[in-house]
Amino acid sequence: MAGQGDLELVGEASLELLRAGNERFLDAIESAPDPAAAAASLATADPYAIILGCSDSRVPPEIVFDEYVGRLFVIRVASNVAGNEEIGTIEYALARWGCPIVVVLGHTQCGGISAAMSQLPPGADPPPDSAGSVHLTSLLASIRSHLGWASGLSADPWTDAVRMNVRRTIEQLASWSIPIRHRIDAGELAVVGAIYHVETGEVEFLDAPQGARTDPRST
Ligand SMILES: [Zn+2]
């Protein structure tokens, strides 16, 4: 049985790693050629793309797109689903910065997708026990509603389900959000699907974006 002392230690090792990491981050700013400019750049938000990605620890958009602080507006949620909060966050970024592109970024080996599939795909971890967790149950139901008739006919039904989930999320963004729909119709916004391959590090952009192709460098 855990006593008061034990409770104080919970998470301490993790917290220490986080503290040490932030110290290294601050040290890097201090040792930059122009520390004042480096610090000022941290406070500059100038995103040219909105990324709706998965919370999976292997898929941090700033790292896989090799991008600096302030350049990507990122929303991360298990299996990159779009509920009211996620769509509202995208609408905020569009209104604030007028980004010309939204990327819905799924990834191979997505645990949320495997947990929502009717049959566990080979290599997948067992789904988490969602008994007693109404929020996790609701999340899995939301992902499951995207998969619909995802069948096991292909050699890689897990990745097929990941692709289907990305496409359904894109359809939702375009149909549920009036600002997103208007911008697509006006040729001001492209909504693009992509799959990050955790095995190789490659991002595969899917065909047929919703909306116009625009050049983010032309603004
Ligand atoms: Zn995932």
py3Dmol code that shows the C-alpha trace and the ligand (Angstrom):
import py3Dmol

protein = """\
ATOM      1  CA  MET A   1       0.000   0.000   0.000  1.00  0.00           C
ATOM      2  CA  ALA A   2       1.386   3.388  -0.980  1.00  0.00           C
ATOM      3  CA  GLY A   3       2.000   5.825   1.839  1.00  0.00           C
ATOM      4  CA  GLN A   4       2.289   9.587   1.671  1.00  0.00           C
ATOM      5  CA  GLY A   5       6.033   9.360   0.981  1.00  0.00           C
ATOM      6  CA  ASP A   6       5.483   7.058  -1.992  1.00  0.00           C
ATOM      7  CA  LEU A   7       2.910   9.387  -3.454  1.00  0.00           C
ATOM      8  CA  GLU A   8       5.416  12.239  -3.396  1.00  0.00           C
ATOM      9  CA  LEU A   9       7.762  10.155  -5.535  1.00  0.00           C
ATOM     10  CA  VAL A  10       5.202   9.351  -8.198  1.00  0.00           C
ATOM     11  CA  GLY A  11       6.350  10.864 -11.457  1.00  0.00           C
ATOM     12  CA  GLU A  12       9.489  12.344  -9.938  1.00  0.00           C
ATOM     13  CA  ALA A  13      11.891  10.595 -12.318  1.00  0.00           C
ATOM     14  CA  SER A  14       9.844  11.736 -15.321  1.00  0.00           C
ATOM     15  CA  LEU A  15       9.670  15.261 -13.968  1.00  0.00           C
ATOM     16  CA  GLU A  16      13.443  15.251 -13.584  1.00  0.00           C
ATOM     17  CA  LEU A  17      13.870  14.279 -17.253  1.00  0.00           C
ATOM     18  CA  LEU A  18      11.552  17.113 -18.292  1.00  0.00           C
ATOM     19  CA  ARG A  19      13.405  19.646 -16.137  1.00  0.00           C
ATOM     20  CA  ALA A  20      16.770  18.527 -17.502  1.00  0.00           C
ATOM     21  CA  GLY A  21      15.448  18.709 -21.070  1.00  0.00           C
ATOM     22  CA  ASN A  22      14.267  22.274 -20.617  1.00  0.00           C
ATOM     23  CA  GLU A  23      17.621  23.215 -19.154  1.00  0.00           C
ATOM     24  CA  ARG A  24      19.351  21.868 -22.264  1.00  0.00           C
ATOM     25  CA  PHE A  25      16.889  23.867 -24.385  1.00  0.00           C
ATOM     26  CA  LEU A  26      17.716  27.051 -22.463  1.00  0.00           C
ATOM     27  CA  ASP A  27      21.440  26.294 -22.697  1.00  0.00           C
ATOM     28  CA  ALA A  28      21.141  25.993 -26.482  1.00  0.00           C
ATOM     29  CA  ILE A  29      19.554  29.463 -26.648  1.00  0.00           C
ATOM     30  CA  GLU A  30      22.289  30.888 -24.431  1.00  0.00           C
ATOM     31  CA  SER A  31      24.996  29.428 -26.629  1.00  0.00           C
ATOM     32  CA  ALA A  32      23.431  30.558 -29.916  1.00  0.00           C
ATOM     33  CA  PRO A  33      25.498  33.063 -31.950  1.00  0.00           C
ATOM     34  CA  ASP A  34      22.909  35.750 -31.119  1.00  0.00           C
ATOM     35  CA  PRO A  35      21.107  34.684 -27.917  1.00  0.00           C
ATOM     36  CA  ALA A  36      18.755  37.690 -27.945  1.00  0.00           C
ATOM     37  CA  ALA A  37      17.628  36.925 -31.501  1.00  0.00           C
ATOM     38  CA  ALA A  38      17.270  33.250 -30.665  1.00  0.00           C
ATOM     39  CA  ALA A  39      15.085  34.083 -27.662  1.00  0.00           C
ATOM     40  CA  ALA A  40      13.008  36.562 -29.676  1.00  0.00           C
ATOM     41  CA  SER A  41      12.347  33.947 -32.367  1.00  0.00           C
ATOM     42  CA  LEU A  42      10.697  31.728 -29.744  1.00  0.00           C
ATOM     43  CA  ALA A  43       7.951  34.309 -29.281  1.00  0.00           C
ATOM     44  CA  THR A  44       7.255  34.706 -32.985  1.00  0.00           C
ATOM     45  CA  ALA A  45       4.247  32.764 -34.281  1.00  0.00           C
ATOM     46  CA  ASP A  46       4.150  32.649 -38.065  1.00  0.00           C
ATOM     47  CA  PRO A  47       2.700  29.260 -39.009  1.00  0.00           C
ATOM     48  CA  TYR A  48       2.337  28.394 -42.696  1.00  0.00           C
ATOM     49  CA  ALA A  49       0.623  25.034 -42.129  1.00  0.00           C
ATOM     50  CA  ILE A  50      -1.879  23.486 -39.739  1.00  0.00           C
ATOM     51  CA  ILE A  51      -1.237  19.868 -38.794  1.00  0.00           C
ATOM     52  CA  LEU A  52      -3.914  17.639 -37.272  1.00  0.00           C
ATOM     53  CA  GLY A  53      -1.897  14.661 -36.106  1.00  0.00           C
ATOM     54  CA  CYS A  54      -1.977  11.750 -33.684  1.00  0.00           C
ATOM     55  CA  SER A  55      -0.731  12.044 -30.092  1.00  0.00           C
ATOM     56  CA  ASP A  56       1.520   9.018 -30.624  1.00  0.00           C
ATOM     57  CA  SER A  57       4.947   9.775 -29.149  1.00  0.00           C
ATOM     58  CA  ARG A  58       6.646   8.672 -32.369  1.00  0.00           C
ATOM     59  CA  VAL A  59       4.997  11.320 -34.548  1.00  0.00           C
ATOM     60  CA  PRO A  60       5.967  14.846 -33.428  1.00  0.00           C
ATOM     61  CA  PRO A  61       5.256  17.051 -36.494  1.00  0.00           C
ATOM     62  CA  GLU A  62       7.979  19.621 -35.769  1.00  0.00           C
ATOM     63  CA  ILE A  63      10.573  16.863 -35.839  1.00  0.00           C
ATOM     64  CA  VAL A  64       9.328  14.775 -38.770  1.00  0.00           C
ATOM     65  CA  PHE A  65       8.964  17.956 -40.891  1.00  0.00           C
ATOM     66  CA  ASP A  66      12.262  19.342 -39.526  1.00  0.00           C
ATOM     67  CA  GLU A  67      10.636  22.666 -38.676  1.00  0.00           C
ATOM     68  CA  TYR A  68      11.380  25.434 -36.207  1.00  0.00           C
ATOM     69  CA  VAL A  69       9.290  26.786 -33.354  1.00  0.00           C
ATOM     70  CA  GLY A  70       6.463  29.023 -34.588  1.00  0.00           C
ATOM     71  CA  ARG A  71       6.153  27.582 -38.101  1.00  0.00           C
ATOM     72  CA  LEU A  72       3.593  24.795 -37.632  1.00  0.00           C
ATOM     73  CA  PHE A  73       0.238  25.078 -35.880  1.00  0.00           C
ATOM     74  CA  VAL A  74      -0.266  21.606 -34.440  1.00  0.00           C
ATOM     75  CA  ILE A  75      -3.288  19.829 -32.987  1.00  0.00           C
ATOM     76  CA  ARG A  76      -2.605  16.351 -31.668  1.00  0.00           C
ATOM     77  CA  VAL A  77      -5.273  13.914 -30.560  1.00  0.00           C
ATOM     78  CA  ALA A  78      -5.401  10.111 -30.573  1.00  0.00           C
ATOM     79  CA  SER A  79      -5.812   8.896 -34.166  1.00  0.00           C
ATOM     80  CA  ASN A  80      -6.134  12.469 -35.486  1.00  0.00           C
ATOM     81  CA  VAL A  81      -9.905  12.616 -35.107  1.00  0.00           C
ATOM     82  CA  ALA A  82     -11.749  15.904 -35.499  1.00  0.00           C
ATOM     83  CA  GLY A  83     -14.287  16.749 -32.808  1.00  0.00           C
ATOM     84  CA  ASN A  84     -15.620  20.174 -31.922  1.00  0.00           C
ATOM     85  CA  GLU A  85     -12.476  21.239 -30.063  1.00  0.00           C
ATOM     86  CA  GLU A  86     -10.120  20.175 -32.831  1.00  0.00           C
ATOM     87  CA  ILE A  87     -12.196  21.839 -35.554  1.00  0.00           C
ATOM     88  CA  GLY A  88     -12.528  24.983 -33.450  1.00  0.00           C
ATOM     89  CA  THR A  89      -8.752  25.052 -33.002  1.00  0.00           C
ATOM     90  CA  ILE A  90      -8.248  24.812 -36.769  1.00  0.00           C
ATOM     91  CA  GLU A  91     -10.795  27.589 -37.340  1.00  0.00           C
ATOM     92  CA  TYR A  92      -8.893  29.754 -34.873  1.00  0.00           C
ATOM     93  CA  ALA A  93      -5.625  29.274 -36.779  1.00  0.00           C
ATOM     94  CA  LEU A  94      -7.312  29.995 -40.112  1.00  0.00           C
ATOM     95  CA  ALA A  95      -8.843  33.194 -38.778  1.00  0.00           C
ATOM     96  CA  ARG A  96      -5.626  34.289 -37.106  1.00  0.00           C
ATOM     97  CA  TRP A  97      -3.011  33.423 -39.727  1.00  0.00           C
ATOM     98  CA  GLY A  98      -4.918  32.391 -42.853  1.00  0.00           C
ATOM     99  CA  CYS A  99      -2.791  29.289 -43.327  1.00  0.00           C
ATOM    100  CA  PRO A 100      -3.259  27.904 -46.852  1.00  0.00           C
ATOM    101  CA  ILE A 101      -3.035  24.230 -45.885  1.00  0.00           C
ATOM    102  CA  VAL A 102      -4.333  21.758 -43.314  1.00  0.00           C
ATOM    103  CA  VAL A 103      -2.575  18.391 -43.211  1.00  0.00           C
ATOM    104  CA  VAL A 104      -4.375  15.483 -41.559  1.00  0.00           C
ATOM    105  CA  LEU A 105      -1.441  13.319 -40.528  1.00  0.00           C
ATOM    106  CA  GLY A 106      -2.136   9.666 -39.761  1.00  0.00           C
ATOM    107  CA  HIS A 107       0.609   7.120 -39.211  1.00  0.00           C
ATOM    108  CA  THR A 108       1.325   3.427 -39.577  1.00  0.00           C
ATOM    109  CA  GLN A 109       1.012   1.237 -36.468  1.00  0.00           C
ATOM    110  CA  CYS A 110      -1.517   3.661 -34.953  1.00  0.00           C
ATOM    111  CA  GLY A 111      -2.632   2.171 -31.642  1.00  0.00           C
ATOM    112  CA  GLY A 112      -5.937   4.056 -31.615  1.00  0.00           C
ATOM    113  CA  ILE A 113      -6.837   2.596 -34.986  1.00  0.00           C
ATOM    114  CA  SER A 114      -5.950  -0.962 -33.972  1.00  0.00           C
ATOM    115  CA  ALA A 115      -7.989  -0.575 -30.775  1.00  0.00           C
ATOM    116  CA  ALA A 116     -10.980   0.496 -32.846  1.00  0.00           C
ATOM    117  CA  MET A 117     -10.675  -2.247 -35.470  1.00  0.00           C
ATOM    118  CA  SER A 118     -13.069  -5.156 -35.212  1.00  0.00           C
ATOM    119  CA  GLN A 119     -10.169  -7.605 -35.448  1.00  0.00           C
ATOM    120  CA  LEU A 120      -6.799  -6.896 -33.900  1.00  0.00           C
ATOM    121  CA  PRO A 121      -4.236  -6.608 -36.730  1.00  0.00           C
ATOM    122  CA  PRO A 122      -1.031  -8.677 -36.567  1.00  0.00           C
ATOM    123  CA  GLY A 123       1.649  -6.919 -34.532  1.00  0.00           C
ATOM    124  CA  ALA A 124      -0.745  -4.661 -32.660  1.00  0.00           C
ATOM    125  CA  ASP A 125      -0.719  -4.326 -28.906  1.00  0.00           C
ATOM    126  CA  PRO A 126      -3.938  -5.405 -27.200  1.00  0.00           C
ATOM    127  CA  PRO A 127      -6.387  -2.516 -26.919  1.00  0.00           C
ATOM    128  CA  PRO A 128      -6.461  -0.673 -23.596  1.00  0.00           C
ATOM    129  CA  ASP A 129      -9.169  -1.606 -21.149  1.00  0.00           C
ATOM    130  CA  SER A 130     -11.661   1.212 -21.556  1.00  0.00           C
ATOM    131  CA  ALA A 131     -14.069  -0.161 -18.953  1.00  0.00           C
ATOM    132  CA  GLY A 132     -14.947   2.614 -16.542  1.00  0.00           C
ATOM    133  CA  SER A 133     -13.559   5.304 -18.852  1.00  0.00           C
ATOM    134  CA  VAL A 134     -16.410   6.968 -20.676  1.00  0.00           C
ATOM    135  CA  HIS A 135     -14.044   9.306 -22.482  1.00  0.00           C
ATOM    136  CA  LEU A 136     -11.827   6.581 -23.894  1.00  0.00           C
ATOM    137  CA  THR A 137     -14.887   4.566 -24.865  1.00  0.00           C
ATOM    138  CA  SER A 138     -16.270   7.626 -26.640  1.00  0.00           C
ATOM    139  CA  LEU A 139     -12.962   8.238 -28.437  1.00  0.00           C
ATOM    140  CA  LEU A 140     -12.773   4.653 -29.684  1.00  0.00           C
ATOM    141  CA  ALA A 141     -16.378   4.848 -30.869  1.00  0.00           C
ATOM    142  CA  SER A 142     -15.505   7.989 -32.793  1.00  0.00           C
ATOM    143  CA  ILE A 143     -12.552   6.299 -34.513  1.00  0.00           C
ATOM    144  CA  ARG A 144     -14.638   3.178 -35.143  1.00  0.00           C
ATOM    145  CA  SER A 145     -17.313   5.235 -36.888  1.00  0.00           C
ATOM    146  CA  HIS A 146     -14.664   6.248 -39.439  1.00  0.00           C
ATOM    147  CA  LEU A 147     -13.629   2.713 -40.216  1.00  0.00           C
ATOM    148  CA  GLY A 148     -17.062   1.433 -41.134  1.00  0.00           C
ATOM    149  CA  TRP A 149     -16.624  -1.434 -43.512  1.00  0.00           C
ATOM    150  CA  ALA A 150     -12.842  -1.609 -43.370  1.00  0.00           C
ATOM    151  CA  SER A 151     -12.384  -5.207 -44.325  1.00  0.00           C
ATOM    152  CA  GLY A 152      -9.509  -7.605 -44.000  1.00  0.00           C
ATOM    153  CA  LEU A 153      -9.180  -8.174 -47.749  1.00  0.00           C
ATOM    154  CA  SER A 154      -5.891  -6.375 -48.182  1.00  0.00           C
ATOM    155  CA  ALA A 155      -2.466  -7.520 -47.062  1.00  0.00           C
ATOM    156  CA  ASP A 156      -2.229  -4.594 -44.660  1.00  0.00           C
ATOM    157  CA  PRO A 157      -5.671  -3.859 -43.225  1.00  0.00           C
ATOM    158  CA  TRP A 158      -4.157  -1.810 -40.370  1.00  0.00           C
ATOM    159  CA  THR A 159      -2.608   0.761 -42.719  1.00  0.00           C
ATOM    160  CA  ASP A 160      -5.728   0.660 -44.899  1.00  0.00           C
ATOM    161  CA  ALA A 161      -7.754   1.583 -41.811  1.00  0.00           C
ATOM    162  CA  VAL A 162      -5.289   4.404 -41.039  1.00  0.00           C
ATOM    163  CA  ARG A 163      -5.798   5.767 -44.578  1.00  0.00           C
ATOM    164  CA  MET A 164      -9.565   5.464 -44.319  1.00  0.00           C
ATOM    165  CA  ASN A 165      -9.530   7.309 -41.003  1.00  0.00           C
ATOM    166  CA  VAL A 166      -7.497  10.163 -42.536  1.00  0.00           C
ATOM    167  CA  ARG A 167      -9.909  10.450 -45.469  1.00  0.00           C
ATOM    168  CA  ARG A 168     -12.957  10.435 -43.186  1.00  0.00           C
ATOM    169  CA  THR A 169     -11.404  13.134 -41.009  1.00  0.00           C
ATOM    170  CA  ILE A 170     -10.805  15.284 -44.105  1.00  0.00           C
ATOM    171  CA  GLU A 171     -14.421  14.820 -45.178  1.00  0.00           C
ATOM    172  CA  GLN A 172     -15.550  15.845 -41.704  1.00  0.00           C
ATOM    173  CA  LEU A 173     -13.472  19.001 -41.702  1.00  0.00           C
ATOM    174  CA  ALA A 174     -14.899  20.060 -45.026  1.00  0.00           C
ATOM    175  CA  SER A 175     -18.489  19.212 -44.204  1.00  0.00           C
ATOM    176  CA  TRP A 176     -18.753  20.213 -40.517  1.00  0.00           C
ATOM    177  CA  SER A 177     -16.880  23.515 -40.607  1.00  0.00           C
ATOM    178  CA  ILE A 178     -18.362  26.441 -42.513  1.00  0.00           C
ATOM    179  CA  PRO A 179     -15.106  28.491 -42.402  1.00  0.00           C
ATOM    180  CA  ILE A 180     -13.107  25.530 -43.728  1.00  0.00           C
ATOM    181  CA  ARG A 181     -15.687  24.856 -46.446  1.00  0.00           C
ATOM    182  CA  HIS A 182     -15.765  28.511 -47.473  1.00  0.00           C
ATOM    183  CA  ARG A 183     -11.994  28.731 -47.721  1.00  0.00           C
ATOM    184  CA  ILE A 184     -11.826  25.531 -49.780  1.00  0.00           C
ATOM    185  CA  ASP A 185     -14.539  26.802 -52.126  1.00  0.00           C
ATOM    186  CA  ALA A 186     -12.765  30.165 -52.449  1.00  0.00           C
ATOM    187  CA  GLY A 187      -9.531  28.425 -53.439  1.00  0.00           C
ATOM    188  CA  GLU A 188      -7.779  29.703 -50.325  1.00  0.00           C
ATOM    189  CA  LEU A 189      -7.279  26.407 -48.521  1.00  0.00           C
ATOM    190  CA  ALA A 190      -6.185  22.873 -49.302  1.00  0.00           C
ATOM    191  CA  VAL A 191      -6.889  20.033 -46.891  1.00  0.00           C
ATOM    192  CA  VAL A 192      -4.413  17.248 -47.512  1.00  0.00           C
ATOM    193  CA  GLY A 193      -4.097  13.754 -46.095  1.00  0.00           C
ATOM    194  CA  ALA A 194      -0.755  12.202 -45.230  1.00  0.00           C
ATOM    195  CA  ILE A 195       0.567   9.031 -43.648  1.00  0.00           C
ATOM    196  CA  TYR A 196       3.765   9.022 -41.611  1.00  0.00           C
ATOM    197  CA  HIS A 197       5.555   5.687 -41.828  1.00  0.00           C
ATOM    198  CA  VAL A 198       7.047   5.021 -38.412  1.00  0.00           C
ATOM    199  CA  GLU A 199       9.208   2.251 -39.908  1.00  0.00           C
ATOM    200  CA  THR A 200      11.120   4.604 -42.220  1.00  0.00           C
ATOM    201  CA  GLY A 201      10.401   8.202 -41.197  1.00  0.00           C
ATOM    202  CA  GLU A 202       8.808   8.991 -44.565  1.00  0.00           C
ATOM    203  CA  VAL A 203       5.650  11.095 -44.898  1.00  0.00           C
ATOM    204  CA  GLU A 204       3.462   9.896 -47.755  1.00  0.00           C
ATOM    205  CA  PHE A 205       1.098  12.610 -48.987  1.00  0.00           C
ATOM    206  CA  LEU A 206      -2.197  11.220 -50.233  1.00  0.00           C
ATOM    207  CA  ASP A 207      -3.758  12.149 -53.552  1.00  0.00           C
ATOM    208  CA  ALA A 208      -6.697  14.390 -54.273  1.00  0.00           C
ATOM    209  CA  PRO A 209      -6.562  17.120 -51.644  1.00  0.00           C
ATOM    210  CA  GLN A 210      -9.831  18.800 -50.785  1.00  0.00           C
ATOM    211  CA  GLY A 211      -9.566  22.254 -52.298  1.00  0.00           C
ATOM    212  CA  ALA A 212      -7.060  24.187 -54.308  1.00  0.00           C
ATOM    213  CA  ARG A 213      -3.350  23.634 -54.353  1.00  0.00           C
ATOM    214  CA  THR A 214      -1.745  26.843 -53.222  1.00  0.00           C
ATOM    215  CA  ASP A 215       1.836  27.770 -52.739  1.00  0.00           C
ATOM    216  CA  PRO A 216       2.482  28.606 -49.057  1.00  0.00           C
ATOM    217  CA  ARG A 217       5.506  30.702 -50.091  1.00  0.00           C
ATOM    218  CA  SER A 218       3.370  33.071 -52.197  1.00  0.00           C
ATOM    219  CA  THR A 219       1.750  34.897 -49.287  1.00  0.00           C
TER     220      THR A 219
END
"""
ligand_1 = """\
1
ZN
Zn -1.771 7.047 -33.630
"""
view = py3Dmol.view(width=600, height=400)
view.addModel(protein, "pdb")
view.setStyle({"model": 0}, {"cartoon": {"style": "trace"}})
view.addModel(ligand_1, "xyz")
view.setStyle({"model": 1}, {"stick": {}})
view.zoomTo()
view.show()
